[in-house]
Amino acid sequence: MENVAQMASPADLVRTISAATGVALPTIVDIDRRLVKGELRTKAGRGLNAAQMTSTDAARLLTAVLGSAQANSAVEAVERYIQTRVDKTRSSSTLFGLPNLNDLAALPARHNFVDALAAVIASASAGSLAKLMIENDGWAPHIELSAFTRAVRGRIRIANLPNRLTASVEYIPAPSSTKQSRARARSLSHVADTGDTTGDLEQSRRITERTILPVAALLAPRSRNDCA
């Protein structure tokens, strides 16, 4: 059978992410709308001309869910995590360079958290992770992703692999964004001194393969017979 790209629309993506994460659909729709306005999501027309979602679109939407406590900070959250780099001191020595994970191992050295999340989704959709799941019927990887809503630190961990190896990669602000982070810290200090409150609550949010695999399945190619 000939495989073709599944036409996953924005509506399909927001429904899938809402169902998988348990976040209310109106909230995910609001976050998605803000990403469109911020030019961080593929957009096109309606109906048959609606935008076809990609792994990058899914990664940005999930990053916004992980990295923003409120929908109005979704764009800022995605931009923060786009400006990250690998923290080699806290990551696996070979990063994602494990046997049978060739597509993830091919990520460039300067990739960021959003790049890696998009690559994991693509791999589980039609890449090396998808191949492993087909070859090992009934098996699924354990995937864990976490990010902070105000600080900038993320982690992507892939475990339960057939070879019993684990890939764990952490992300921190890139050097180019250090000055911006210091400026923001000075700004928060000034707010505290003047009596205004920005809140002292920091949240770390986490998703697993229970979210990644349904999103990957939505974006996966399928046979023409399936599309009929």
Order of alpha helices (4+ residues) and beta strands (2+ residues): beta-alpha-alpha-alpha-alpha-beta-alpha-alpha-alpha-beta-beta-beta-alpha-beta-alpha-beta-alpha
